[in-house]
Amino acid sequence: MKKKKCPSCGKTSYGSRDENWHCPYCGKDISDVPSEPVEGDMAEIHDILSEEEIIRILKGL
Ligand SMILES: [Zn+2]
């Protein structure tokens, strides 16, 4: 899993690919923003998710 910080709204989103990455907060295409690996990678996800959604998944809710 990777994360990116949106340069437009400053929020962090999570995904497993770099291309076709739209910020779930403001909708900006941030595919070209460099991603960072997430330590302790645990969830294989297929969509671009917001921080709140990731936290919900990790809590198993
Ligand atoms: Zn954004």
PDB file of the backbone (N, CA, C, O) and the ligand in Angstrom, with CONECT records:
HET     ZN  A 101       1
ATOM      1  N   MET A   1       0.849  -1.188   0.000  1.00  0.00           N
ATOM      2  CA  MET A   1       0.000   0.000   0.000  1.00  0.00           C
ATOM      3  C   MET A   1       0.889   1.245   0.000  1.00  0.00           C
ATOM      4  O   MET A   1       1.982   1.250   0.566  1.00  0.00           O
ATOM      5  N   LYS A   2       0.399   2.278  -0.639  1.00  0.00           N
ATOM      6  CA  LYS A   2       1.148   3.525  -0.744  1.00  0.00           C
ATOM      7  C   LYS A   2       0.269   4.671  -0.278  1.00  0.00           C
ATOM      8  O   LYS A   2      -0.953   4.553  -0.183  1.00  0.00           O
ATOM      9  N   LYS A   3       0.925   5.770   0.006  1.00  0.00           N
ATOM     10  CA  LYS A   3       0.136   6.954   0.336  1.00  0.00           C
ATOM     11  C   LYS A   3       0.672   8.153  -0.427  1.00  0.00           C
ATOM     12  O   LYS A   3       1.835   8.198  -0.827  1.00  0.00           O
ATOM     13  N   LYS A   4      -0.205   9.112  -0.612  1.00  0.00           N
ATOM     14  CA  LYS A   4       0.162  10.364  -1.266  1.00  0.00           C
ATOM     15  C   LYS A   4      -0.487  11.501  -0.527  1.00  0.00           C
ATOM     16  O   LYS A   4      -1.593  11.391   0.003  1.00  0.00           O
ATOM     17  N   LYS A   5       0.241  12.599  -0.508  1.00  0.00           N
ATOM     18  CA  LYS A   5      -0.339  13.806   0.063  1.00  0.00           C
ATOM     19  C   LYS A   5      -0.771  14.714  -1.076  1.00  0.00           C
ATOM     20  O   LYS A   5       0.017  15.048  -1.961  1.00  0.00           O
ATOM     21  N   CYS A   6      -2.003  15.096  -1.037  1.00  0.00           N
ATOM     22  CA  CYS A   6      -2.550  15.929  -2.105  1.00  0.00           C
ATOM     23  C   CYS A   6      -1.988  17.343  -2.005  1.00  0.00           C
ATOM     24  O   CYS A   6      -2.108  17.972  -0.954  1.00  0.00           O
ATOM     25  N   PRO A   7      -1.376  17.863  -3.076  1.00  0.00           N
ATOM     26  CA  PRO A   7      -0.837  19.224  -3.027  1.00  0.00           C
ATOM     27  C   PRO A   7      -1.927  20.280  -3.042  1.00  0.00           C
ATOM     28  O   PRO A   7      -1.679  21.445  -2.730  1.00  0.00           O
ATOM     29  N   SER A   8      -3.103  19.880  -3.396  1.00  0.00           N
ATOM     30  CA  SER A   8      -4.194  20.838  -3.495  1.00  0.00           C
ATOM     31  C   SER A   8      -4.874  21.072  -2.145  1.00  0.00           C
ATOM     32  O   SER A   8      -5.091  22.217  -1.748  1.00  0.00           O
ATOM     33  N   CYS A   9      -5.214  19.978  -1.434  1.00  0.00           N
ATOM     34  CA  CYS A   9      -5.931  20.138  -0.168  1.00  0.00           C
ATOM     35  C   CYS A   9      -5.092  19.715   1.029  1.00  0.00           C
ATOM     36  O   CYS A   9      -5.491  19.949   2.169  1.00  0.00           O
ATOM     37  N   GLY A  10      -3.910  19.083   0.787  1.00  0.00           N
ATOM     38  CA  GLY A  10      -3.006  18.745   1.883  1.00  0.00           C
ATOM     39  C   GLY A  10      -3.381  17.493   2.648  1.00  0.00           C
ATOM     40  O   GLY A  10      -2.772  17.189   3.674  1.00  0.00           O
ATOM     41  N   LYS A  11      -4.387  16.752   2.160  1.00  0.00           N
ATOM     42  CA  LYS A  11      -4.813  15.543   2.864  1.00  0.00           C
ATOM     43  C   LYS A  11      -4.140  14.311   2.271  1.00  0.00           C
ATOM     44  O   LYS A  11      -3.701  14.316   1.121  1.00  0.00           O
ATOM     45  N   THR A  12      -4.069  13.256   3.079  1.00  0.00           N
ATOM     46  CA  THR A  12      -3.388  12.035   2.677  1.00  0.00           C
ATOM     47  C   THR A  12      -4.399  11.007   2.224  1.00  0.00           C
ATOM     48  O   THR A  12      -5.429  10.803   2.867  1.00  0.00           O
ATOM     49  N   SER A  13      -4.094  10.356   1.102  1.00  0.00           N
ATOM     50  CA  SER A  13      -4.943   9.257   0.642  1.00  0.00           C
ATOM     51  C   SER A  13      -4.081   8.032   0.405  1.00  0.00           C
ATOM     52  O   SER A  13      -2.858   8.128   0.309  1.00  0.00           O
ATOM     53  N   TYR A  14      -4.726   6.882   0.311  1.00  0.00           N
ATOM     54  CA  TYR A  14      -4.043   5.588   0.254  1.00  0.00           C
ATOM     55  C   TYR A  14      -4.500   4.795  -0.956  1.00  0.00           C
ATOM     56  O   TYR A  14      -5.667   4.835  -1.344  1.00  0.00           O
ATOM     57  N   GLY A  15      -3.543   4.062  -1.552  1.00  0.00           N
ATOM     58  CA  GLY A  15      -3.875   3.229  -2.698  1.00  0.00           C
ATOM     59  C   GLY A  15      -2.781   2.220  -2.934  1.00  0.00           C
ATOM     60  O   GLY A  15      -1.792   2.180  -2.202  1.00  0.00           O
ATOM     61  N   SER A  16      -2.957   1.397  -3.964  1.00  0.00           N
ATOM     62  CA  SER A  16      -1.942   0.380  -4.229  1.00  0.00           C
ATOM     63  C   SER A  16      -1.319   0.550  -5.616  1.00  0.00           C
ATOM     64  O   SER A  16      -0.560  -0.312  -6.059  1.00  0.00           O
ATOM     65  N   ARG A  17      -1.624   1.626  -6.289  1.00  0.00           N
ATOM     66  CA  ARG A  17      -1.038   1.906  -7.604  1.00  0.00           C
ATOM     67  C   ARG A  17      -0.780   3.402  -7.691  1.00  0.00           C
ATOM     68  O   ARG A  17      -1.280   4.179  -6.878  1.00  0.00           O
ATOM     69  N   ASP A  18       0.002   3.792  -8.682  1.00  0.00           N
ATOM     70  CA  ASP A  18       0.302   5.214  -8.813  1.00  0.00           C
ATOM     71  C   ASP A  18      -0.585   5.922  -9.830  1.00  0.00           C
ATOM     72  O   ASP A  18      -0.883   7.110  -9.699  1.00  0.00           O
ATOM     73  N   GLU A  19      -1.000   5.166 -10.847  1.00  0.00           N
ATOM     74  CA  GLU A  19      -1.724   5.818 -11.938  1.00  0.00           C
ATOM     75  C   GLU A  19      -3.201   5.978 -11.596  1.00  0.00           C
ATOM     76  O   GLU A  19      -3.752   5.256 -10.766  1.00  0.00           O
ATOM     77  N   ASN A  20      -3.815   6.935 -12.255  1.00  0.00           N
ATOM     78  CA  ASN A  20      -5.248   7.179 -12.092  1.00  0.00           C
ATOM     79  C   ASN A  20      -5.630   7.363 -10.624  1.00  0.00           C
ATOM     80  O   ASN A  20      -6.589   6.769 -10.132  1.00  0.00           O
ATOM     81  N   TRP A  21      -4.853   8.202  -9.945  1.00  0.00           N
ATOM     82  CA  TRP A  21      -5.055   8.431  -8.518  1.00  0.00           C
ATOM     83  C   TRP A  21      -5.721   9.782  -8.345  1.00  0.00           C
ATOM     84  O   TRP A  21      -5.094  10.821  -8.551  1.00  0.00           O
ATOM     85  N   HIS A  22      -6.971   9.769  -7.971  1.00  0.00           N
ATOM     86  CA  HIS A  22      -7.681  11.017  -7.712  1.00  0.00           C
ATOM     87  C   HIS A  22      -7.864  11.190  -6.212  1.00  0.00           C
ATOM     88  O   HIS A  22      -8.264  10.262  -5.510  1.00  0.00           O
ATOM     89  N   CYS A  23      -7.571  12.360  -5.746  1.00  0.00           N
ATOM     90  CA  CYS A  23      -7.730  12.645  -4.322  1.00  0.00           C
ATOM     91  C   CYS A  23      -9.178  12.406  -3.908  1.00  0.00           C
ATOM     92  O   CYS A  23     -10.091  12.968  -4.513  1.00  0.00           O
ATOM     93  N   PRO A  24      -9.404  11.570  -2.874  1.00  0.00           N
ATOM     94  CA  PRO A  24     -10.789  11.316  -2.449  1.00  0.00           C
ATOM     95  C   PRO A  24     -11.423  12.505  -1.731  1.00  0.00           C
ATOM     96  O   PRO A  24     -12.628  12.513  -1.476  1.00  0.00           O
ATOM     97  N   TYR A  25     -10.622  13.491  -1.411  1.00  0.00           N
ATOM     98  CA  TYR A  25     -11.161  14.668  -0.705  1.00  0.00           C
ATOM     99  C   TYR A  25     -11.610  15.751  -1.669  1.00  0.00           C
ATOM    100  O   TYR A  25     -12.730  16.254  -1.582  1.00  0.00           O
ATOM    101  N   CYS A  26     -10.716  16.106  -2.594  1.00  0.00           N
ATOM    102  CA  CYS A  26     -11.060  17.228  -3.474  1.00  0.00           C
ATOM    103  C   CYS A  26     -11.205  16.808  -4.930  1.00  0.00           C
ATOM    104  O   CYS A  26     -11.616  17.612  -5.766  1.00  0.00           O
ATOM    105  N   GLY A  27     -10.868  15.541  -5.246  1.00  0.00           N
ATOM    106  CA  GLY A  27     -11.079  15.041  -6.594  1.00  0.00           C
ATOM    107  C   GLY A  27      -9.970  15.369  -7.577  1.00  0.00           C
ATOM    108  O   GLY A  27     -10.069  15.025  -8.755  1.00  0.00           O
ATOM    109  N   LYS A  28      -8.910  16.031  -7.113  1.00  0.00           N
ATOM    110  CA  LYS A  28      -7.814  16.390  -8.010  1.00  0.00           C
ATOM    111  C   LYS A  28      -7.051  15.139  -8.446  1.00  0.00           C
ATOM    112  O   LYS A  28      -6.865  14.208  -7.661  1.00  0.00           O
ATOM    113  N   ASP A  29      -6.612  15.129  -9.711  1.00  0.00           N
ATOM    114  CA  ASP A  29      -5.795  14.026 -10.221  1.00  0.00           C
ATOM    115  C   ASP A  29      -4.366  14.211  -9.711  1.00  0.00           C
ATOM    116  O   ASP A  29      -3.664  15.131 -10.131  1.00  0.00           O
ATOM    117  N   ILE A  30      -3.946  13.333  -8.808  1.00  0.00           N
ATOM    118  CA  ILE A  30      -2.600  13.451  -8.231  1.00  0.00           C
ATOM    119  C   ILE A  30      -1.748  12.245  -8.630  1.00  0.00           C
ATOM    120  O   ILE A  30      -0.858  11.828  -7.888  1.00  0.00           O
ATOM    121  N   SER A  31      -2.031  11.694  -9.804  1.00  0.00           N
ATOM    122  CA  SER A  31      -1.267  10.540 -10.302  1.00  0.00           C
ATOM    123  C   SER A  31       0.223  10.836 -10.402  1.00  0.00           C
ATOM    124  O   SER A  31       1.042   9.934 -10.229  1.00  0.00           O
ATOM    125  N   ASP A  32       0.583  12.071 -10.675  1.00  0.00           N
ATOM    126  CA  ASP A  32       1.993  12.418 -10.857  1.00  0.00           C
ATOM    127  C   ASP A  32       2.712  12.752  -9.555  1.00  0.00           C
ATOM    128  O   ASP A  32       3.931  12.923  -9.547  1.00  0.00           O
ATOM    129  N   VAL A  33       1.977  12.845  -8.470  1.00  0.00           N
ATOM    130  CA  VAL A  33       2.611  13.111  -7.175  1.00  0.00           C
ATOM    131  C   VAL A  33       3.340  11.846  -6.724  1.00  0.00           C
ATOM    132  O   VAL A  33       2.758  10.763  -6.774  1.00  0.00           O
ATOM    133  N   PRO A  34       4.598  11.953  -6.283  1.00  0.00           N
ATOM    134  CA  PRO A  34       5.303  10.749  -5.828  1.00  0.00           C
ATOM    135  C   PRO A  34       4.634  10.122  -4.614  1.00  0.00           C
ATOM    136  O   PRO A  34       4.207  10.824  -3.697  1.00  0.00           O
ATOM    137  N   SER A  35       4.546   8.797  -4.614  1.00  0.00           N
ATOM    138  CA  SER A  35       3.926   8.109  -3.482  1.00  0.00           C
ATOM    139  C   SER A  35       4.981   7.656  -2.495  1.00  0.00           C
ATOM    140  O   SER A  35       6.154   7.522  -2.844  1.00  0.00           O
ATOM    141  N   GLU A  36       4.573   7.427  -1.286  1.00  0.00           N
ATOM    142  CA  GLU A  36       5.448   6.880  -0.246  1.00  0.00           C
ATOM    143  C   GLU A  36       4.911   5.518   0.164  1.00  0.00           C
ATOM    144  O   GLU A  36       3.697   5.344   0.274  1.00  0.00           O
ATOM    145  N   PRO A  37       5.793   4.547   0.394  1.00  0.00           N
ATOM    146  CA  PRO A  37       5.307   3.262   0.903  1.00  0.00           C
ATOM    147  C   PRO A  37       4.781   3.430   2.327  1.00  0.00           C
ATOM    148  O   PRO A  37       5.293   4.238   3.101  1.00  0.00           O
ATOM    149  N   VAL A  38       3.765   2.665   2.652  1.00  0.00           N
ATOM    150  CA  VAL A  38       3.208   2.688   4.007  1.00  0.00           C
ATOM    151  C   VAL A  38       3.853   1.573   4.803  1.00  0.00           C
ATOM    152  O   VAL A  38       3.819   0.414   4.389  1.00  0.00           O
ATOM    153  N   GLU A  39       4.439   1.907   5.937  1.00  0.00           N
ATOM    154  CA  GLU A  39       5.084   0.890   6.772  1.00  0.00           C
ATOM    155  C   GLU A  39       4.049   0.010   7.447  1.00  0.00           C
ATOM    156  O   GLU A  39       2.942   0.446   7.762  1.00  0.00           O
ATOM    157  N   GLY A  40       4.435  -1.238   7.661  1.00  0.00           N
ATOM    158  CA  GLY A  40       3.508  -2.179   8.262  1.00  0.00           C
ATOM    159  C   GLY A  40       2.333  -2.448   7.352  1.00  0.00           C
ATOM    160  O   GLY A  40       1.187  -2.546   7.790  1.00  0.00           O
ATOM    161  N   ASP A  41       2.645  -2.566   6.066  1.00  0.00           N
ATOM    162  CA  ASP A  41       1.595  -2.761   5.065  1.00  0.00           C
ATOM    163  C   ASP A  41       0.720  -3.958   5.427  1.00  0.00           C
ATOM    164  O   ASP A  41       1.223  -5.068   5.598  1.00  0.00           O
ATOM    165  N   MET A  42      -0.546  -3.739   5.538  1.00  0.00           N
ATOM    166  CA  MET A  42      -1.442  -4.806   5.981  1.00  0.00           C
ATOM    167  C   MET A  42      -2.624  -5.027   5.071  1.00  0.00           C
ATOM    168  O   MET A  42      -3.113  -6.150   4.949  1.00  0.00           O
ATOM    169  N   ALA A  43      -3.079  -4.002   4.448  1.00  0.00           N
ATOM    170  CA  ALA A  43      -4.299  -4.142   3.661  1.00  0.00           C
ATOM    171  C   ALA A  43      -3.990  -3.988   2.182  1.00  0.00           C
ATOM    172  O   ALA A  43      -3.362  -3.015   1.765  1.00  0.00           O
ATOM    173  N   GLU A  44      -4.431  -4.944   1.406  1.00  0.00           N
ATOM    174  CA  GLU A  44      -4.343  -4.798  -0.045  1.00  0.00           C
ATOM    175  C   GLU A  44      -5.640  -4.163  -0.502  1.00  0.00           C
ATOM    176  O   GLU A  44      -6.710  -4.762  -0.393  1.00  0.00           O
ATOM    177  N   ILE A  45      -5.543  -2.975  -1.003  1.00  0.00           N
ATOM    178  CA  ILE A  45      -6.757  -2.270  -1.386  1.00  0.00           C
ATOM    179  C   ILE A  45      -6.725  -1.978  -2.878  1.00  0.00           C
ATOM    180  O   ILE A  45      -5.659  -1.903  -3.488  1.00  0.00           O
ATOM    181  N   HIS A  46      -7.875  -1.818  -3.440  1.00  0.00           N
ATOM    182  CA  HIS A  46      -7.953  -1.686  -4.888  1.00  0.00           C
ATOM    183  C   HIS A  46      -8.485  -0.327  -5.317  1.00  0.00           C
ATOM    184  O   HIS A  46      -8.471   0.003  -6.503  1.00  0.00           O
ATOM    185  N   ASP A  47      -8.940   0.438  -4.382  1.00  0.00           N
ATOM    186  CA  ASP A  47      -9.397   1.784  -4.705  1.00  0.00           C
ATOM    187  C   ASP A  47      -8.498   2.793  -4.010  1.00  0.00           C
ATOM    188  O   ASP A  47      -7.654   2.435  -3.188  1.00  0.00           O
ATOM    189  N   ILE A  48      -8.687   4.019  -4.342  1.00  0.00           N
ATOM    190  CA  ILE A  48      -8.010   5.095  -3.630  1.00  0.00           C
ATOM    191  C   ILE A  48      -8.904   5.485  -2.462  1.00  0.00           C
ATOM    192  O   ILE A  48     -10.062   5.862  -2.644  1.00  0.00           O
ATOM    193  N   LEU A  49      -8.351   5.390  -1.271  1.00  0.00           N
ATOM    194  CA  LEU A  49      -9.165   5.594  -0.079  1.00  0.00           C
ATOM    195  C   LEU A  49      -8.679   6.778   0.733  1.00  0.00           C
ATOM    196  O   LEU A  49      -7.499   7.128   0.709  1.00  0.00           O
ATOM    197  N   SER A  50      -9.590   7.378   1.439  1.00  0.00           N
ATOM    198  CA  SER A  50      -9.240   8.459   2.351  1.00  0.00           C
ATOM    199  C   SER A  50      -8.694   7.878   3.651  1.00  0.00           C
ATOM    200  O   SER A  50      -8.843   6.688   3.926  1.00  0.00           O
ATOM    201  N   GLU A  51      -8.072   8.721   4.430  1.00  0.00           N
ATOM    202  CA  GLU A  51      -7.524   8.295   5.712  1.00  0.00           C
ATOM    203  C   GLU A  51      -8.617   7.702   6.613  1.00  0.00           C
ATOM    204  O   GLU A  51      -8.390   6.695   7.284  1.00  0.00           O
ATOM    205  N   GLU A  52      -9.787   8.321   6.625  1.00  0.00           N
ATOM    206  CA  GLU A  52     -10.883   7.832   7.458  1.00  0.00           C
ATOM    207  C   GLU A  52     -11.307   6.416   7.036  1.00  0.00           C
ATOM    208  O   GLU A  52     -11.611   5.569   7.876  1.00  0.00           O
ATOM    209  N   GLU A  53     -11.320   6.186   5.739  1.00  0.00           N
ATOM    210  CA  GLU A  53     -11.727   4.858   5.258  1.00  0.00           C
ATOM    211  C   GLU A  53     -10.694   3.802   5.637  1.00  0.00           C
ATOM    212  O   GLU A  53     -11.051   2.685   6.014  1.00  0.00           O
ATOM    213  N   ILE A  54      -9.415   4.157   5.536  1.00  0.00           N
ATOM    214  CA  ILE A  54      -8.366   3.217   5.913  1.00  0.00           C
ATOM    215  C   ILE A  54      -8.471   2.881   7.404  1.00  0.00           C
ATOM    216  O   ILE A  54      -8.366   1.715   7.786  1.00  0.00           O
ATOM    217  N   ILE A  55      -8.671   3.868   8.219  1.00  0.00           N
ATOM    218  CA  ILE A  55      -8.772   3.634   9.665  1.00  0.00           C
ATOM    219  C   ILE A  55      -9.951   2.706   9.959  1.00  0.00           C
ATOM    220  O   ILE A  55      -9.861   1.819  10.808  1.00  0.00           O
ATOM    221  N   ARG A  56     -11.043   2.923   9.254  1.00  0.00           N
ATOM    222  CA  ARG A  56     -12.220   2.073   9.460  1.00  0.00           C
ATOM    223  C   ARG A  56     -11.910   0.628   9.069  1.00  0.00           C
ATOM    224  O   ARG A  56     -12.307  -0.304   9.768  1.00  0.00           O
ATOM    225  N   ILE A  57     -11.203   0.443   7.958  1.00  0.00           N
ATOM    226  CA  ILE A  57     -10.848  -0.910   7.513  1.00  0.00           C
ATOM    227  C   ILE A  57      -9.910  -1.568   8.521  1.00  0.00           C
ATOM    228  O   ILE A  57     -10.083  -2.738   8.862  1.00  0.00           O
ATOM    229  N   LEU A  58      -8.924  -0.819   8.994  1.00  0.00           N
ATOM    230  CA  LEU A  58      -7.941  -1.399   9.912  1.00  0.00           C
ATOM    231  C   LEU A  58      -8.561  -1.767  11.252  1.00  0.00           C
ATOM    232  O   LEU A  58      -8.096  -2.681  11.932  1.00  0.00           O
ATOM    233  N   LYS A  59      -9.584  -1.068  11.615  1.00  0.00           N
ATOM    234  CA  LYS A  59     -10.272  -1.415  12.856  1.00  0.00           C
ATOM    235  C   LYS A  59     -11.247  -2.565  12.650  1.00  0.00           C
ATOM    236  O   LYS A  59     -11.826  -3.075  13.609  1.00  0.00           O
ATOM    237  N   GLY A  60     -11.424  -2.968  11.406  1.00  0.00           N
ATOM    238  CA  GLY A  60     -12.312  -4.076  11.096  1.00  0.00           C
ATOM    239  C   GLY A  60     -13.765  -3.711  11.223  1.00  0.00           C
ATOM    240  O   GLY A  60     -14.600  -4.572  11.498  1.00  0.00           O
ATOM    241  N   LEU A  61     -14.081  -2.465  11.030  1.00  0.00           N
ATOM    242  CA  LEU A  61     -15.478  -2.039  11.172  1.00  0.00           C
ATOM    243  C   LEU A  61     -16.192  -2.060   9.827  1.00  0.00           C
ATOM    244  O   LEU A  61     -17.376  -1.732   9.751  1.00  0.00           O
TER     245      LEU A  61
HETATM  246 ZN    ZN A 101      -7.059  16.824  -2.426  1.00  0.00          ZN2+
END
